[in-house]
Amino acid sequence: MAKYLLLKHYRGAPASVNDVKMDQWTPAELTAHVQYMEDFAARLETTGEYVDSQALSPQGTFVRSDGAGRPPVTDGPFAETKDLIAGWMVIDVETYERALEVAAELSAAPGAGGKPVQEWLELRPFLTAAPAVTE
């Protein structure tokens, strides 16, 4: 089994087929979308392929060290994750092809007008441990 991260983006990805922003959806459309996501995760749980998922708040801050004894530096002149990443799901599947199938199905969650969003999801494999160097 291999773990993959599926990233949902607020922006930064190519436009969805049904490209109506969530803040313009009706309450019923939002409820249907969330229900699809919950049902999808539950279905993957039954196959042992679901690991975890979470929607993310648009609030957030980049932080880095500015050296010992100095206060941390926040934000900067770059794209902010809070503006880009809407949520994520971790799956654990047998093959890359299965990861593609899962991502494509998740992309079909309903959106405005009850039509599938068909959003682009970023599929990233977890980095496996690097081989030990022996001399």
Backbone bond lengths (Angstrom), bond angles and torsions (degrees), N, CA, C in turn:
res aa  C-N    CA-C-N  psi(-1)  N-CA   C-N-CA  omega(-1)  CA-C   N-CA-C  phi
1 M - - - 1.462 - - 1.529 108.25 -
2 A 1.315 115.11 145.41 1.459 121.53 178.38 1.520 108.78 -129.23
3 K 1.327 115.83 140.11 1.459 120.66 -179.82 1.517 110.02 -93.34
4 Y 1.332 113.14 141.69 1.457 121.93 178.21 1.517 108.86 -132.49
5 L 1.317 115.14 148.18 1.451 122.50 174.34 1.521 107.92 -105.65
6 L 1.319 116.25 126.66 1.460 122.09 173.82 1.518 106.45 -103.97
7 L 1.325 117.29 119.86 1.454 121.71 -179.05 1.518 110.86 -106.83
8 K 1.331 115.55 129.46 1.460 122.33 173.43 1.521 106.58 -99.35
9 H 1.325 117.13 134.14 1.459 121.45 -174.60 1.524 112.03 -111.98
10 Y 1.335 115.77 141.03 1.464 120.80 168.59 1.516 109.03 -71.94
11 R 1.335 115.69 -43.89 1.459 122.01 177.89 1.518 107.51 -154.47
12 G 1.299 115.84 169.65 1.453 119.74 179.34 1.519 112.43 104.30
13 A 1.316 117.12 -20.19 1.462 121.95 176.30 1.531 108.29 -98.65
14 P 1.323 117.32 163.38 1.475 118.47 173.90 1.527 110.27 -57.95
15 A 1.305 117.04 153.64 1.460 121.96 -178.59 1.530 111.42 -61.86
16 S 1.306 115.26 144.18 1.462 121.90 175.48 1.523 109.79 -70.38
17 V 1.324 116.57 161.64 1.466 120.15 174.37 1.530 109.03 -65.47
18 N 1.327 117.30 -48.01 1.466 123.04 176.35 1.529 106.08 -97.54
19 D 1.318 116.30 80.72 1.465 122.57 -167.73 1.521 112.98 -93.55
20 V 1.326 116.57 52.47 1.460 121.71 174.12 1.527 106.41 -99.65
21 K 1.324 117.80 122.76 1.464 122.51 -177.64 1.523 110.43 -61.90
22 M 1.332 115.86 144.27 1.463 121.63 -175.69 1.521 113.30 -57.13
23 D 1.327 117.60 -31.78 1.465 118.61 -178.84 1.526 112.10 -69.48
24 Q 1.338 116.94 -5.78 1.462 121.83 176.53 1.532 112.26 -104.55
25 W 1.330 117.71 -0.93 1.461 121.68 179.35 1.523 109.94 -77.31
26 T 1.320 115.11 153.22 1.464 120.11 173.75 1.529 108.45 -75.45
27 P 1.325 117.48 161.78 1.463 119.61 175.78 1.536 112.16 -56.75
28 A 1.328 117.70 -37.74 1.468 120.62 179.19 1.532 111.38 -66.16
29 E 1.329 117.18 -38.37 1.471 120.58 178.67 1.523 110.49 -66.86
30 L 1.322 116.91 -40.46 1.464 121.07 177.91 1.522 110.77 -64.98
31 T 1.326 116.40 -42.92 1.469 120.93 178.40 1.525 110.69 -61.63
32 A 1.324 117.65 -43.59 1.470 121.30 179.54 1.526 110.93 -63.20
33 H 1.320 117.31 -38.80 1.463 121.49 179.42 1.525 110.51 -64.89
34 V 1.326 116.67 -48.38 1.462 121.19 -179.75 1.530 110.18 -63.10
35 Q 1.329 117.40 -40.34 1.464 120.84 179.20 1.530 110.66 -63.49
36 Y 1.312 117.04 -41.41 1.466 121.02 177.06 1.528 109.98 -58.43
37 M 1.332 116.07 -46.34 1.460 120.55 -179.31 1.533 110.93 -61.58
38 E 1.327 116.70 -43.07 1.466 120.60 179.66 1.529 110.93 -66.08
39 D 1.329 117.24 -43.73 1.466 120.96 178.84 1.522 110.93 -64.79
40 F 1.322 116.70 -38.62 1.458 122.01 178.79 1.528 110.32 -62.19
41 A 1.332 116.61 -47.32 1.468 120.83 178.62 1.526 110.59 -62.38
42 A 1.313 117.31 -41.59 1.468 120.57 179.47 1.527 111.24 -62.82
43 R 1.327 116.59 -39.60 1.464 120.55 178.30 1.535 110.91 -64.36
44 L 1.336 116.52 -41.37 1.466 119.51 177.91 1.527 111.67 -68.74
45 E 1.330 116.97 -28.81 1.469 119.67 175.79 1.521 110.49 -62.15
46 T 1.330 117.16 -39.14 1.470 119.94 -178.01 1.523 112.09 -66.91
47 T 1.327 117.96 -24.66 1.466 121.35 178.55 1.525 111.95 -94.92
48 G 1.342 116.93 -3.85 1.453 121.08 -178.72 1.527 113.32 78.66
49 E 1.337 116.94 13.99 1.465 119.96 -176.67 1.534 113.11 -96.66
50 Y 1.311 117.26 -11.55 1.468 121.26 -178.60 1.518 109.59 -88.50
51 V 1.332 116.71 133.23 1.458 121.43 175.27 1.523 110.07 -110.39
52 D 1.334 117.48 -56.08 1.458 120.91 -177.30 1.522 108.88 -169.97
53 S 1.324 117.10 161.73 1.455 121.77 173.74 1.515 108.81 -157.32
54 Q 1.332 114.57 159.50 1.454 119.22 179.15 1.516 109.79 -162.35
55 A 1.317 115.76 137.01 1.460 120.69 168.32 1.525 106.40 -83.60
56 L 1.318 116.47 147.34 1.458 120.47 -178.36 1.519 111.48 -113.81
57 S 1.312 115.48 143.66 1.456 122.47 174.60 1.522 109.13 -69.27
58 P 1.324 117.90 147.11 1.459 118.62 175.88 1.527 112.75 -70.86
59 Q 1.339 119.37 -12.34 1.452 121.56 177.28 1.531 109.20 -78.86
60 G 1.320 116.49 140.70 1.455 121.08 177.76 1.509 110.28 176.42
61 T 1.309 116.59 167.27 1.454 122.15 -177.84 1.515 109.48 -143.86
62 F 1.324 117.19 136.32 1.453 121.68 169.25 1.524 107.46 -78.52
63 V 1.320 117.51 140.84 1.461 122.49 179.95 1.518 108.51 -136.16
64 R 1.330 116.23 139.82 1.463 120.19 172.43 1.512 108.62 -145.62
65 S 1.312 116.03 158.60 1.455 121.98 176.25 1.523 109.14 -72.42
66 D 1.329 115.57 141.96 1.458 120.51 173.91 1.520 109.67 -113.04
67 G 1.324 116.25 20.54 1.463 121.54 178.69 1.512 111.30 107.97
68 A 1.329 114.74 161.39 1.463 121.46 -178.18 1.526 110.40 -59.62
69 G 1.327 115.74 134.22 1.446 121.41 176.33 1.520 115.29 78.18
70 R 1.317 117.65 1.67 1.470 120.85 -179.54 1.516 108.94 -109.30
71 P 1.317 117.42 150.05 1.468 118.76 178.60 1.528 110.41 -66.95
72 P 1.315 116.60 152.21 1.467 119.03 179.06 1.525 111.00 -64.94
73 V 1.312 114.93 150.85 1.456 122.00 176.40 1.521 107.35 -93.35
74 T 1.314 117.95 135.99 1.457 120.85 178.79 1.516 110.69 -119.80
75 D 1.317 114.94 147.35 1.455 124.78 179.22 1.535 111.30 55.44
76 G 1.314 115.73 -177.56 1.447 118.31 -177.14 1.509 111.74 172.72
77 P 1.306 117.59 -173.89 1.472 121.33 -177.48 1.529 112.25 -86.09
78 F 1.328 117.10 61.13 1.456 121.76 -179.20 1.517 109.25 -151.99
79 A 1.310 115.36 165.08 1.468 119.42 178.05 1.519 109.33 -61.63
80 E 1.304 116.87 137.01 1.453 120.52 -177.45 1.519 111.50 -96.82
81 T 1.328 115.81 135.21 1.453 121.02 179.02 1.517 111.13 -55.68
82 K 1.322 117.50 -37.39 1.464 120.20 -178.72 1.522 111.45 -60.61
83 D 1.320 116.55 -26.12 1.458 120.58 178.13 1.522 112.38 -87.38
84 L 1.304 117.48 -14.37 1.455 121.33 -172.66 1.519 113.65 -106.12
85 I 1.323 118.08 -48.05 1.460 120.93 -169.88 1.520 111.20 -98.84
86 A 1.333 115.53 119.66 1.459 121.82 -178.36 1.524 112.20 -90.65
87 G 1.307 117.13 -28.76 1.453 120.99 -179.01 1.510 110.10 176.83
88 W 1.336 114.94 177.67 1.454 119.65 -176.85 1.520 110.63 -151.54
89 M 1.313 114.39 161.28 1.459 122.16 173.28 1.524 106.94 -140.93
90 V 1.308 115.79 137.70 1.457 121.07 174.66 1.520 107.61 -107.51
91 I 1.322 115.41 130.21 1.464 121.29 178.05 1.523 108.47 -122.58
92 D 1.304 116.19 157.76 1.455 122.77 178.66 1.525 106.04 -131.30
93 V 1.322 116.57 102.54 1.459 122.08 -171.50 1.532 111.09 -124.77
94 E 1.311 115.66 165.00 1.461 121.43 -177.07 1.521 113.48 -72.55
95 T 1.340 117.17 -37.23 1.457 119.85 -172.73 1.519 111.31 -139.24
96 Y 1.313 115.31 161.26 1.456 121.55 174.44 1.527 110.45 -61.34
97 E 1.330 115.99 -38.83 1.468 120.20 179.59 1.523 110.63 -60.93
98 R 1.344 117.21 -39.03 1.462 120.51 177.95 1.527 109.92 -67.03
99 A 1.322 117.47 -37.96 1.467 120.35 177.16 1.524 110.15 -60.81
100 L 1.329 117.00 -40.29 1.461 120.81 177.20 1.525 111.00 -62.87
101 E 1.333 117.05 -42.17 1.471 121.16 178.82 1.523 110.80 -61.24
102 V 1.329 116.20 -45.37 1.466 120.60 -179.02 1.531 109.95 -63.20
103 A 1.324 116.91 -45.40 1.463 120.50 179.76 1.527 111.46 -61.16
104 A 1.320 116.58 -42.48 1.463 120.16 -179.96 1.525 111.17 -63.77
105 E 1.316 116.61 -40.05 1.464 119.70 179.18 1.532 111.14 -66.99
106 L 1.322 116.25 -39.90 1.463 119.95 178.14 1.529 110.65 -64.93
107 S 1.313 117.13 -34.71 1.460 122.72 178.77 1.529 112.34 -61.88
108 A 1.318 116.60 -21.64 1.459 121.43 -176.20 1.525 113.65 -87.56
109 A 1.332 118.28 11.43 1.468 120.45 177.91 1.525 109.57 -55.88
110 P 1.324 117.88 144.16 1.462 119.68 -177.98 1.524 111.68 -69.76
111 G 1.309 114.24 150.25 1.466 121.48 177.76 1.508 110.31 -134.28
112 A 1.316 116.71 -139.61 1.461 122.01 -178.43 1.518 110.43 -57.85
113 G 1.317 115.55 136.14 1.453 121.24 179.49 1.514 113.62 69.64
114 G 1.338 117.38 10.69 1.467 120.92 -178.54 1.515 113.40 75.53
115 K 1.317 117.31 2.05 1.463 121.16 -179.41 1.528 109.84 -83.34
116 P 1.335 117.73 148.60 1.468 119.72 178.31 1.527 111.21 -57.16
117 V 1.322 115.99 138.81 1.457 120.81 178.49 1.533 109.90 -67.05
118 Q 1.322 115.91 -39.72 1.465 121.76 -176.10 1.523 110.30 51.56
119 E 1.345 114.17 49.76 1.457 120.15 179.31 1.527 110.36 -81.72
120 W 1.314 114.90 155.59 1.451 120.97 174.24 1.516 107.71 -79.40
121 L 1.319 117.01 127.48 1.455 122.01 175.25 1.522 107.82 -111.07
122 E 1.301 115.67 142.70 1.464 119.88 175.81 1.519 108.09 -88.76
123 L 1.321 116.88 124.22 1.466 123.35 -179.86 1.520 107.72 -108.12
124 R 1.344 116.35 117.99 1.458 120.10 -177.62 1.514 109.86 -131.16
125 P 1.336 116.87 126.29 1.465 119.28 176.79 1.526 110.38 -73.20
126 F 1.314 115.87 148.83 1.459 120.03 173.17 1.520 107.31 -67.65
127 L 1.291 116.34 143.58 1.457 121.34 176.66 1.518 108.15 -73.73
128 T 1.309 115.65 126.24 1.469 118.83 178.10 1.512 109.07 -85.44
129 A 1.304 116.54 163.37 1.461 121.25 -178.07 1.529 109.92 -60.26
130 A 1.316 114.72 135.31 1.466 119.70 177.34 1.529 109.16 -69.64
131 P 1.326 117.38 146.72 1.462 119.08 178.68 1.522 111.03 -63.96
132 A 1.298 116.10 145.92 1.470 121.42 179.23 1.532 108.81 -70.27
133 V 1.314 115.34 139.75 1.463 120.54 178.06 1.533 107.56 -91.19
134 T 1.314 115.50 125.62 1.466 120.05 177.62 1.516 109.07 -118.50
135 E 1.294 114.95 145.42 1.467 118.56 179.83 1.500 110.90 -113.89
